[in-house]
Amino acid sequence: PQRAEFDFEKAKAHLSALGDSLDMFAEGTAVKIHIHTKTPANVIEYCQQFGEFVTFKMENMTVQHTQTHIANNFAEEYVSNMPPHKKYAYVAVVLGDGMENLYVSAGVDQIVRGGQTMNPSAMDFVKVFDKINADHIIVLPNNSNVIMAAVQAAECYEKADVRVLRTTSMCQGYSALVLADPNAPDIETQLSIMEDSARQVVSAEVTQAIRDSVINGIKIQKGDYIAICDHEIVCSEKTPDKAAETLIDKVLAETDKDVVTVFYGKKASVNAYTKLSDYMLSNHRSVDFGVVYGGQETYEYIISLE
C-alpha cells in the first residue's frame, strides 16, 4: 500500500493525544519516538502508515516486578535438567533474579550464583559442569575474584574441554553470551568472538556509600550514591539517577559508545529509573538506551556501555 505523507508537527500533535512523556526528533529520513501510553496498539497503527520500523521496543514498566518470581522459577527449572548433547555450553556466575532470567534467555546452560560477598568455589563449578552434556564448556566468571576458582575447576575437570573467558562483570559476560555462535567451527574461533564482544563493554555500577571518605579527590558522604566505572569511583551524588547520569555523560564524552543499558536492582525506585530514561532522551538522543530489571541486591544500577 502507498505510504501516507508524513508531517512532523501533525504527527506529534496526534501522538500527544495518545499518551504522555512524548519525545520526538528526526534524524535524516528517520524519526525517533518515545511515548508512555496505555494504548500502544493505537500508536503502532498510526505510525505504520508512514513507513517501516527500523527498531522497536515496548516495555510494561508496571509488571516487571510481578514477573520476578516467574522468571526465577523458569531459570531454576531450566538449568536443573540435563540437556541433549551439544558442541558448546555456557556456565555463568550471576547475581540477581532478573539477570538470571536474561542469561537464560541468551542461552546459558548453567548458572552459578555469586556476587561480591558470595564467591563460588571450584567445587561449585565442578558440580554444574557435571550437569552439562557438551564437547566444550565456556565459563563466564563475571568477577575478577571468581576467575581463579573457575580456572582451578576447569583445570581439574576431565569430562569435557572447559575454557574460562575472563569476564569481570555481568555486563561483559552477557554481551559475550549474546554474540556466541552455536555454529562456530572450533572452540578457538568461538572464544575469539566472545572475547571481542566482551572487550567492547564498559561496565559501571551505582551503589550507596556506607561511610564518609575521600577517594581520588572525590568527597563522599555516608548515604551518597557513588558511581564506579571499571573499578574506579567516578563521582558521588545525592541520588542514584544523578550518579548514573554523571557517569554516563563522562563515558560517552570520552568514548565512542552508543548503546547504554541500565539493569536496575531491587532497591531502585520506579521514579528514579523513569527520570533516568527521560534524561537520556533529552541529552543523548542518538544513543540506543534501555532499562531492564536486573534484581541485584547490592547495586541500584549496573550499567553497560557498548
C-alpha positions as CSV (number, residue, x, y, z in Angstrom):
1,P,0.0,0.0,0.0
2,Q,1.0,3.6,-0.6
3,R,2.5,5.3,2.4
4,A,0.8,8.3,3.9
5,E,2.5,11.7,3.6
6,F,4.3,12.5,6.9
7,D,4.0,15.9,8.6
8,F,6.2,16.1,11.7
9,E,4.1,18.6,13.6
10,K,0.8,16.9,12.8
11,A,2.2,13.6,13.8
12,K,3.5,15.0,17.1
13,A,0.1,16.5,17.9
14,H,-1.7,13.3,17.1
15,L,0.6,11.2,19.3
16,S,0.4,13.7,22.1
17,A,-3.3,12.8,22.4
18,L,-2.4,9.1,22.7
19,G,-0.1,9.3,25.7
20,D,2.3,11.4,27.7
21,S,6.1,11.9,28.1
22,L,6.2,12.2,24.3
23,D,9.6,12.9,22.8
24,M,10.2,13.0,19.0
25,F,13.1,14.0,16.8
26,A,14.1,13.5,13.2
27,E,17.4,12.1,12.0
28,G,17.5,12.3,8.2
29,T,14.6,10.3,6.9
30,A,14.1,8.5,10.3
31,V,12.1,9.7,13.3
32,K,12.7,8.5,16.8
33,I,9.7,8.4,19.2
34,H,9.4,7.8,22.9
35,I,6.0,7.8,24.5
36,H,4.2,6.5,27.6
37,T,0.8,5.1,26.6
38,K,-1.9,2.8,27.8
39,T,-2.9,2.1,24.2
40,P,0.3,1.0,22.3
41,A,-1.7,-0.6,19.5
42,N,-3.1,2.8,18.5
43,V,0.4,4.3,18.5
44,I,1.8,1.5,16.4
45,E,-1.1,1.5,13.9
46,Y,-0.8,5.3,13.4
47,C,3.0,5.2,12.8
48,Q,2.9,2.2,10.4
49,Q,1.1,4.2,7.8
50,F,4.3,6.4,7.3
51,G,6.8,3.6,6.8
52,E,8.7,0.7,8.4
53,F,10.0,0.4,12.0
54,V,13.9,0.2,12.0
55,T,14.0,-0.7,15.7
56,F,11.1,-1.1,18.1
57,K,11.0,-1.6,21.9
58,M,7.9,-1.9,24.1
59,E,8.0,-2.3,27.9
60,N,5.4,-2.6,30.5
61,M,7.1,-1.0,33.5
62,T,4.2,-1.8,35.9
63,V,4.5,-5.6,35.6
64,Q,8.3,-6.2,35.6
65,H,8.4,-6.8,39.4
66,T,5.5,-9.2,39.3
67,Q,7.3,-11.3,36.8
68,T,10.3,-11.7,39.0
69,H,9.2,-15.0,40.7
70,I,8.0,-16.5,37.4
71,A,11.4,-15.6,35.8
72,N,13.3,-17.0,38.7
73,N,11.4,-20.3,38.7
74,F,11.9,-20.7,35.0
75,A,15.6,-20.2,35.4
76,E,15.7,-22.8,38.2
77,E,13.8,-25.3,36.2
78,Y,15.7,-24.7,33.0
79,V,19.2,-25.2,34.5
80,S,18.2,-28.2,36.6
81,N,17.6,-30.6,33.7
82,M,20.3,-32.4,31.7
83,P,20.1,-31.1,28.1
84,P,20.9,-33.0,24.9
85,H,24.4,-33.2,23.7
86,K,25.8,-30.1,22.1
87,K,29.0,-28.7,20.8
88,Y,29.2,-25.6,23.1
89,A,27.7,-25.0,26.5
90,Y,27.9,-22.0,28.8
91,V,28.3,-21.5,32.6
92,A,27.9,-18.0,34.1
93,V,28.2,-16.6,37.6
94,V,25.2,-14.4,38.0
95,L,23.6,-12.3,40.8
96,G,20.0,-11.1,40.7
97,D,16.9,-12.9,39.6
98,G,16.3,-10.6,36.7
99,M,19.9,-11.1,35.5
100,E,19.5,-14.8,35.8
101,N,16.5,-14.7,33.5
102,L,18.3,-12.6,31.0
103,Y,21.2,-15.1,30.9
104,V,18.8,-18.0,30.5
105,S,17.1,-16.2,27.6
106,A,20.5,-15.6,26.0
107,G,21.3,-19.3,26.1
108,V,23.3,-20.0,29.3
109,D,23.2,-23.7,30.2
110,Q,24.1,-23.5,33.9
111,I,24.0,-20.6,36.4
112,V,26.3,-20.4,39.4
113,R,25.0,-17.9,41.9
114,G,27.6,-15.5,43.2
115,G,28.4,-11.9,44.0
116,Q,30.7,-9.5,45.9
117,T,30.2,-11.4,49.1
118,M,29.2,-14.8,47.8
119,N,32.1,-16.1,45.7
120,P,31.6,-19.7,44.4
121,S,34.3,-22.3,45.0
122,A,36.0,-24.5,42.4
123,M,33.7,-27.4,43.6
124,D,30.7,-25.3,42.9
125,F,31.8,-25.1,39.3
126,V,32.6,-28.8,39.0
127,K,29.1,-29.6,40.3
128,V,27.4,-27.7,37.4
129,F,29.9,-29.0,34.8
130,D,28.5,-32.5,35.7
131,K,25.0,-31.3,34.7
132,I,26.2,-30.4,31.1
133,N,26.5,-32.6,28.1
134,A,28.8,-30.8,25.7
135,D,32.1,-31.0,24.0
136,H,33.2,-27.6,25.2
137,I,32.1,-25.6,28.2
138,I,32.8,-21.9,28.3
139,V,32.8,-20.3,31.8
140,L,31.9,-16.6,32.3
141,P,33.1,-15.8,35.9
142,N,31.9,-12.2,35.7
143,N,34.0,-11.1,38.6
144,S,37.8,-10.8,39.0
145,N,37.6,-12.5,42.4
146,V,35.9,-15.6,40.8
147,I,38.3,-16.2,37.9
148,M,40.8,-18.2,40.0
149,A,38.2,-20.7,41.2
150,A,36.8,-21.1,37.7
151,V,40.3,-21.8,36.3
152,Q,41.0,-24.3,39.0
153,A,37.8,-26.1,38.2
154,A,38.5,-26.1,34.5
155,E,42.0,-27.5,35.0
156,C,40.8,-30.4,37.1
157,Y,37.7,-31.3,35.1
158,E,38.2,-34.2,32.6
159,K,34.8,-35.0,31.2
160,A,34.8,-32.0,28.8
161,D,37.0,-29.3,27.4
162,V,36.4,-26.4,29.8
163,R,37.6,-22.9,29.0
164,V,37.4,-19.7,31.1
165,L,36.6,-16.4,29.4
166,R,38.0,-13.9,31.9
167,T,34.9,-11.6,32.1
168,T,35.0,-9.3,35.1
169,S,31.4,-8.1,35.1
170,M,27.9,-9.5,34.3
171,C,27.7,-6.9,31.5
172,Q,30.8,-8.3,29.8
173,G,29.5,-11.8,30.3
174,Y,26.1,-11.1,28.9
175,S,27.5,-9.3,25.8
176,A,29.8,-12.3,25.1
177,L,27.0,-14.8,25.6
178,V,24.6,-12.9,23.2
179,L,27.3,-12.9,20.5
180,A,28.3,-16.6,20.9
181,D,28.0,-18.5,17.7
182,P,26.5,-22.0,18.0
183,N,27.9,-22.9,14.6
184,A,31.5,-21.7,15.3
185,P,33.8,-24.2,13.6
186,D,36.1,-24.6,16.6
187,I,36.5,-23.5,20.2
188,E,39.3,-21.0,19.4
189,T,37.0,-19.2,17.0
190,Q,34.2,-19.2,19.5
191,L,36.4,-17.8,22.2
192,S,37.7,-15.1,19.9
193,I,34.2,-14.0,19.0
194,M,33.1,-13.8,22.6
195,E,36.3,-12.1,23.8
196,D,35.9,-9.4,21.2
197,S,32.4,-8.8,22.3
198,A,33.3,-8.6,26.0
199,R,36.2,-6.2,25.3
200,Q,33.8,-3.7,23.8
201,V,31.9,-3.3,27.0
202,V,32.5,-0.6,29.7
203,S,30.9,-1.8,32.9
204,A,29.7,0.5,35.7
205,E,27.7,0.4,38.9
206,V,25.9,2.8,41.2
207,T,25.7,2.0,44.9
208,Q,25.3,3.7,48.2
209,A,28.3,4.8,50.3
210,I,28.4,3.2,53.8
211,R,30.9,5.7,55.3
212,D,32.4,9.2,54.8
213,S,35.6,9.1,52.8
214,V,37.7,10.9,50.2
215,I,38.9,8.7,47.3
216,N,40.8,10.1,44.2
217,G,39.9,13.6,45.4
218,I,36.2,12.8,45.4
219,K,34.5,13.7,48.7
220,I,32.0,11.0,49.7
221,Q,29.5,11.3,52.5
222,K,27.7,8.3,54.1
223,G,24.4,7.8,52.2
224,D,25.6,9.4,49.0
225,Y,25.4,7.4,45.8
226,I,28.7,6.6,44.1
227,A,29.3,5.7,40.5
228,I,32.0,3.1,39.9
229,C,33.4,2.5,36.4
230,D,35.9,-0.3,35.7
231,H,36.6,-0.4,39.5
232,E,37.3,3.3,39.9
233,I,35.0,5.8,41.6
234,V,33.9,8.4,39.1
235,C,31.5,10.6,41.2
236,S,29.4,11.0,44.3
237,E,25.9,12.3,44.1
238,K,22.8,12.6,46.4
239,T,20.6,10.5,44.2
240,P,21.2,7.3,42.2
241,D,19.9,8.6,39.0
242,K,22.1,11.7,39.2
243,A,25.2,9.5,39.8
244,A,24.2,7.4,36.8
245,E,23.7,10.5,34.7
246,T,27.1,11.9,35.6
247,L,28.9,8.6,34.9
248,I,27.1,8.1,31.5
249,D,27.9,11.7,30.5
250,K,31.6,11.1,31.3
251,V,31.9,7.8,29.5
252,L,30.0,8.9,26.4
253,A,32.2,12.1,26.2
254,E,35.4,10.1,26.4
255,T,34.5,7.1,24.2
256,D,32.6,6.1,21.0
257,K,30.0,4.1,22.9
258,D,26.4,4.4,21.5
259,V,24.5,1.6,23.3
260,V,23.7,2.1,27.0
261,T,21.7,-0.5,29.1
262,V,20.8,0.1,32.7
263,F,20.0,-3.0,34.8
264,Y,18.1,-1.8,37.9
265,G,18.3,-3.6,41.2
266,K,15.8,-4.4,43.9
267,K,16.4,-1.1,45.7
268,A,15.9,1.1,42.7
269,S,12.6,3.1,42.6
270,V,10.4,3.4,39.6
271,N,10.6,7.2,39.8
272,A,14.4,7.1,39.7
273,Y,14.9,5.0,36.6
274,T,12.0,6.8,34.8
275,K,13.8,10.1,35.4
276,L,17.0,8.5,34.1
277,S,15.2,7.4,30.9
278,D,13.8,10.9,30.4
279,Y,17.3,12.4,31.0
280,M,18.8,10.1,28.3
281,L,16.1,11.1,25.8
282,S,16.7,14.8,26.4
283,N,20.5,14.7,26.4
284,H,21.7,11.7,24.4
285,R,19.0,11.1,21.8
286,S,21.3,9.4,19.4
287,V,22.2,6.7,22.0
288,D,20.4,3.4,22.0
289,F,19.2,3.3,25.6
290,G,17.3,0.7,27.5
291,V,16.3,-0.1,31.1
292,V,16.0,-3.7,32.2
293,Y,15.2,-5.3,35.6
294,G,18.3,-7.0,37.0
295,G,17.2,-7.7,40.5
296,Q,20.6,-7.3,42.1
297,E,20.8,-6.6,45.8
298,T,24.0,-4.6,46.1
299,Y,23.8,-2.1,43.3
300,E,20.9,0.3,42.5
301,Y,22.1,0.2,38.9
302,I,24.5,-1.9,36.8
303,I,25.3,0.0,33.6
304,S,26.6,-1.4,30.3
305,L,28.1,0.9,27.7
306,E,29.0,-0.6,24.3
